[in-house]
Amino acid sequence: MRTGRILPVPHSDTAVVLLHGQPATHVSWLPARRLLDDAEVLTGVDVLNPDRPGYGANPASATDYPGNVEWLIRLLDGAGLRRAVLVGHSWGGGIATLAAVRHPDRVAGLVLVSSVGPRCLLPQDHPLGWPVLGDLLAYAGLSAAGPILRRRARRELGRRVAPADLDEVGESLRVQFERPVWRSFLLEQRALLEQLPALDAALAAIRVPAIVLTGTEDRVIPAATPRLLSSWIRGAELRVIPRVGHMLPLDAPDVVARAVLDVVGRVSARYPR
């Protein structure tokens, strides 16, 4: 896990936590993270960029949405942080929304980036929930094809991250593909299929500043999903980024960083000293 400080929000007990999607690791946030580190509008705000359970260097096994929320609260407790702005990409967006409902005293704001939500399931998602066939599909896609995926990920990340981060990318990919990441992916996909109705039903209970980000070329999350997220979460703002796909943290890191700074600014007004 990398932590750092970005610079003047006058409350050091609020953190920013970046929650990656799947199958991914913390390195998917590195371009946006660098922009946050260089920002000069925050002060004393910890930025946590961890690998989630089941991925990268996190030794814990993958778990479902409630399990990820429990892990997140332990993360904040271990860092001595009272509350956080949660920034969730794709599957990680569901962790952020559930945490905001279950722990409203610990979640100060949300940035949902290409996030799962209402009507996000595609036809190809459902076979992963089937016994045997789902296992075979996940294994073939992420284990048998592992060497190819690792080279492709290294190439794509290498084009987007800063040169100083290339060693970190290489190590993260090495660790990622040395573990049975296909099992992590499969468990989380099945959790999405089973738990999405409960996640959707909880959205109306969220009472924190929220920004929803989506790209017009996203082929993973349907266009209806961000619109519904922003309408079901009271007061949420929808920002649509043209000519960008699902990987906004890598392809539009400036947009993501700006949204994070905007939400943290709103939080600072909500929790004045």
Secondary structure per residue as TSV (DSSP state, phi and psi in degrees):
chain	resnum	aa	ss	phi	psi
A	1	M	-	360.0	132.7
A	2	R	E	-101.0	135.2
A	3	T	E	-125.7	158.9
A	4	G	E	-164.5	-174.1
A	5	R	E	-128.1	138.9
A	6	I	E	-118.2	149.1
A	7	L	-	-101.5	360.0
A	8	P	-	360.0	75.1
A	9	V	-	-85.2	125.8
A	10	P	S	-85.3	44.5
A	11	H	-	-152.6	110.6
A	12	S	T	-82.8	-1.2
A	13	D	T	-92.7	5.3
A	14	T	E	-109.7	126.8
A	15	A	E	-106.2	171.0
A	16	V	E	-115.1	127.6
A	17	V	E	-118.7	124.7
A	18	L	E	-97.1	119.4
A	19	L	E	-110.4	110.9
A	20	H	-	-76.7	164.9
A	21	G	-	-87.1	-152.6
A	22	Q	T	-146.9	145.1
A	23	P	T	-86.5	111.4
A	24	A	-	-146.1	-179.6
A	25	T	-	-135.9	-175.6
A	26	H	G	-61.3	-19.7
A	27	V	G	-68.7	-16.6
A	28	S	G	-65.3	-16.7
A	29	W	G	-95.4	-4.0
A	30	L	H	-58.5	-43.3
A	31	P	H	-61.5	-44.6
A	32	A	H	-67.3	-37.1
A	33	R	H	-61.9	-40.1
A	34	R	H	-63.6	-39.4
A	35	L	H	-64.5	-39.2
A	36	L	H	-65.8	-40.6
A	37	D	H	-62.3	-32.1
A	38	D	H	-88.9	-7.4
A	39	A	-	-66.4	150.1
A	40	E	S	-123.5	33.4
A	41	V	S	-119.6	2.6
A	42	L	-	-125.2	154.8
A	43	T	-	-143.5	136.4
A	44	G	S	65.1	26.6
A	45	V	E	-106.9	116.5
A	46	D	E	-72.3	137.0
A	47	V	E	-114.6	113.8
A	48	L	E	-103.6	129.7
A	49	N	E	-129.3	73.4
A	50	P	-	-89.6	159.7
A	51	D	-	-78.8	133.2
A	52	R	-	-78.5	164.7
A	53	P	T	-54.7	130.8
A	54	G	T	95.1	-2.4
A	55	Y	S	-134.9	150.4
A	56	G	T	55.6	-131.9
A	57	A	T	-91.2	3.6
A	58	N	-	-75.8	117.3
A	59	P	-	-73.5	-13.7
A	60	A	S	-70.2	152.9
A	61	S	-	-75.7	154.3
A	62	A	-	-60.5	153.0
A	63	T	-	-145.3	178.6
A	64	D	-	-87.5	-167.9
A	65	Y	H	-64.4	-49.9
A	66	P	H	-58.8	-38.3
A	67	G	H	-63.9	-39.1
A	68	N	H	-66.6	-35.6
A	69	V	H	-65.6	-42.2
A	70	E	H	-61.2	-43.7
A	71	W	H	-59.7	-42.4
A	72	L	H	-61.9	-44.0
A	73	I	H	-65.7	-38.4
A	74	R	H	-63.4	-37.0
A	75	L	H	-61.1	-47.0
A	76	L	H	-64.4	-42.7
A	77	D	H	-60.4	-44.1
A	78	G	H	-64.4	-29.5
A	79	A	H	-89.5	-1.4
A	80	G	T	68.9	34.0
A	81	L	-	-108.2	134.0
A	82	R	S	-77.4	-40.0
A	83	R	E	-154.0	168.7
A	84	A	E	-148.9	151.6
A	85	V	E	-88.4	122.3
A	86	L	E	-98.9	130.7
A	87	V	E	-118.1	105.3
A	88	G	E	-112.4	127.4
A	89	H	E	-101.9	129.8
A	90	S	T	55.8	-119.5
A	91	W	H	-57.0	-34.6
A	92	G	H	-64.4	-21.0
A	93	G	H	-64.2	-32.7
A	94	G	H	-66.5	-34.1
A	95	I	H	-62.2	-45.0
A	96	A	H	-61.4	-45.3
A	97	T	H	-68.6	-40.9
A	98	L	H	-65.9	-39.5
A	99	A	H	-63.2	-37.7
A	100	A	H	-63.8	-30.3
A	101	V	H	-83.5	-43.7
A	102	R	H	-79.1	-25.9
A	103	H	-	-134.4	65.4
A	104	P	T	-63.4	-21.2
A	105	D	T	-79.4	-13.3
A	106	R	T	-107.3	-16.6
A	107	V	E	-109.6	118.0
A	108	A	E	-97.2	-21.0
A	109	G	E	-171.7	166.0
A	110	L	E	-134.3	141.4
A	111	V	E	-127.1	113.9
A	112	L	E	-104.9	114.7
A	113	V	E	-110.6	112.3
A	114	S	S	47.5	46.0
A	115	S	-	-85.1	152.0
A	116	V	-	-63.4	159.4
A	117	G	-	168.4	-160.7
A	118	P	T	-53.9	131.9
A	119	R	T	61.4	28.8
A	120	C	-	-83.5	-16.2
A	121	L	-	-73.5	136.6
A	122	L	-	-105.6	162.3
A	123	P	G	-54.3	-37.0
A	124	Q	G	-73.6	-10.9
A	125	D	G	-73.2	-32.1
A	126	H	G	-69.4	-38.8
A	127	P	G	-60.0	-24.3
A	128	L	G	-65.9	-20.3
A	129	G	G	-84.5	-6.6
A	130	W	S	-82.4	140.3
A	131	P	T	-59.4	146.3
A	132	V	T	67.3	-61.9
A	133	L	H	-60.6	-43.1
A	134	G	H	-60.1	-42.2
A	135	D	H	-62.0	-44.9
A	136	L	H	-63.4	-41.5
A	137	L	H	-64.4	-45.1
A	138	A	H	-65.8	-41.6
A	139	Y	H	-64.2	-46.1
A	140	A	I	-62.8	-38.7
A	141	G	I	-77.6	-29.7
A	142	L	I	-121.2	-14.5
A	143	S	I	-109.8	-56.3
A	144	A	I	-59.8	-35.7
A	145	A	T	-95.5	14.8
A	146	G	H	-53.8	-50.2
A	147	P	H	-59.1	-39.2
A	148	I	H	-66.5	-44.8
A	149	L	H	-64.1	-38.8
A	150	R	H	-63.6	-44.6
A	151	R	H	-64.3	-41.2
A	152	R	H	-65.4	-43.1
A	153	A	H	-63.6	-41.2
A	154	R	H	-62.3	-40.3
A	155	R	H	-66.8	-46.1
A	156	E	H	-68.3	-42.9
A	157	L	H	-67.2	-37.1
A	158	G	H	-60.7	-27.8
A	159	R	T	-79.4	-15.3
A	160	R	T	-114.4	-28.8
A	161	V	S	-89.2	163.4
A	162	A	-	-68.8	147.5
A	163	P	G	-53.1	-35.0
A	164	A	G	-65.9	-16.1
A	165	D	G	-98.4	0.1
A	166	L	H	-64.8	-38.1
A	167	D	H	-64.7	-39.3
A	168	E	H	-64.1	-39.8
A	169	V	H	-61.9	-47.8
A	170	G	H	-59.8	-43.3
A	171	E	H	-67.6	-39.7
A	172	S	H	-63.9	-42.0
A	173	L	H	-67.8	-36.7
A	174	R	H	-60.6	-49.0
A	175	V	H	-65.5	-39.9
A	176	Q	H	-59.7	-45.4
A	177	F	H	-88.8	2.2
A	178	E	T	-90.4	-7.6
A	179	R	S	-111.8	162.0
A	180	P	-	-76.1	70.3
A	181	V	H	-64.3	-21.8
A	182	W	H	-63.0	-32.8
A	183	R	H	-68.5	-39.3
A	184	S	H	-62.0	-46.5
A	185	F	H	-60.8	-45.4
A	186	L	H	-64.7	-44.0
A	187	L	H	-60.2	-43.0
A	188	E	H	-70.2	-36.8
A	189	Q	H	-64.2	-39.8
A	190	R	H	-68.8	-34.5
A	191	A	H	-64.3	-39.6
A	192	L	H	-61.4	-44.8
A	193	L	H	-61.4	-40.2
A	194	E	H	-82.3	-34.6
A	195	Q	H	-105.6	-5.1
A	196	L	H	-57.9	-42.6
A	197	P	H	-57.4	-39.5
A	198	A	H	-69.3	-38.1
A	199	L	H	-62.1	-45.1
A	200	D	H	-62.6	-42.3
A	201	A	H	-64.8	-24.4
A	202	A	H	-83.8	-14.5
A	203	L	G	-58.7	-37.5
A	204	A	G	-65.9	-16.6
A	205	A	G	-87.2	-6.6
A	206	I	-	-72.7	133.0
A	207	R	-	-133.0	43.7
A	208	V	S	-129.1	159.4
A	209	P	-	-57.7	136.1
A	210	A	E	-144.8	140.3
A	211	I	E	-124.4	132.5
A	212	V	E	-108.6	125.7
A	213	L	E	-112.5	138.0
A	214	T	E	-148.1	149.3
A	215	G	E	-101.0	145.3
A	216	T	T	-67.8	-19.0
A	217	E	T	-104.5	17.9
A	218	D	-	-67.6	122.9
A	219	R	S	-107.3	3.5
A	220	V	S	-100.7	-41.4
A	221	I	S	-110.5	121.3
A	222	P	-	-59.9	152.4
A	223	A	T	-62.3	-26.6
A	224	A	H	-66.9	-28.9
A	225	T	H	-63.3	-53.8
A	226	P	H	-62.7	-33.3
A	227	R	H	-63.1	-43.1
A	228	L	H	-69.9	-38.9
A	229	L	H	-57.2	-47.3
A	230	S	H	-70.3	-23.1
A	231	S	H	-89.3	-30.0
A	232	W	H	-82.9	-25.0
A	233	I	S	-90.2	116.5
A	234	R	T	-59.1	124.9
A	235	G	T	80.1	3.7
A	236	A	-	-70.0	147.9
A	237	E	E	-106.7	134.0
A	238	L	E	-102.6	129.2
A	239	R	E	-122.5	121.3
A	240	V	E	-106.5	124.3
A	241	I	E	-105.1	119.4
A	242	P	T	-72.2	148.9
A	243	R	T	60.9	30.3
A	244	V	-	-130.9	144.3
A	245	G	-	-96.3	-144.9
A	246	H	S	-73.5	-31.2
A	247	M	-	-89.6	60.6
A	248	L	H	-57.4	-38.3
A	249	P	H	-59.5	-28.2
A	250	L	H	-95.0	-37.7
A	251	D	H	-95.7	-18.5
A	252	A	-	-140.1	55.2
A	253	P	H	-63.0	-28.5
A	254	D	H	-66.4	-38.0
A	255	V	H	-66.2	-42.5
A	256	V	H	-64.3	-46.9
A	257	A	H	-61.3	-40.1
A	258	R	H	-62.7	-41.8
A	259	A	H	-63.9	-41.1
A	260	V	H	-61.4	-46.8
A	261	L	H	-62.3	-38.6
A	262	D	H	-64.3	-43.9
A	263	V	H	-67.5	-41.3
A	264	V	H	-62.4	-37.4
A	265	G	H	-62.5	-39.7
A	266	R	H	-66.9	-36.5
A	267	V	H	-66.2	-38.3
A	268	S	H	-62.7	-33.7
A	269	A	H	-73.3	-27.7
A	270	R	H	-79.0	-30.4
A	271	Y	S	-121.3	66.4
A	272	P	-	-70.0	156.1
A	273	R	-	-73.7	360.0
